[in-house]
């Protein structure tokens, strides 16, 4: 103690040196692990750099410029493709306003079907909205998906009517809300889908109609040329039944303008070749031949159509709820 009193400052210096030495040792050990992590990260970066430098094509300024040009070209093609996937315009209405809109559109569809001579399933056909015509109140989740489906169905029917198909048999859509009763005539089991990766949404529809091949070709071409994203996913074609006709009679094909053409004259009627009329003088003797006649038949077509549309990121939550 006497020495410490006489050498106070010397002892204080030794104590301070010991504290600083301990702090340095602690700092060294605590940062040694961080130093190893940095060294491992440096080695990983060196490996990545070596791999990039050895790649083909080499990331040279020329190749980088070409990559940017290719990206611009692809972006331009994507923007051009978006023209064919424009959303079908629909009115953002709900409640009583939707019912008024529904009545107006159903009236327009019936009038256009009458003008184009397209037969409908019934005189009061509601185009899958029979329940909505009678419904007094609608749940919030029915909007805006319900007006959107109504607009898409009108677009599909307009194309079919313009193609002058023979008859619309059924039209089925996705069921939207729990209060809507399930109908085998108006609904199918598919659900609307949303693809968040490309900001696209789709509504599936199933259309069954009767038509001849020219009308079917016109309808498919209309779907192809549409700018509202009408994608024909599948098509099933079979011969349509012909109620009211003699099953033993030969089928009648469409003549000019799509109307049934005349049947060939029966043998022995005095018109055309046959046993009832002898060949003219000097004509070569008849010989056996196979006469091929194209007989147009009324077809039953089932189309599965997806209506695709671009959506904004803010609309994703609404689409999921629908």
PyMOL commands that set and color helices and strands:
alter all, ss='L'
color gray80, all
select helices_A, chain A and resi 2-6+8-53+61-84+96-115+130-134+140-142+145-162+213-225+256-258+313-321
alter helices_A, ss='H'
color red, helices_A
select strands_A, chain A and resi 167-174+187-188+193-195+200-211+230-239+299-310
alter strands_A, ss='S'
color yellow, strands_A
deselect
rebuild
show_as cartoon
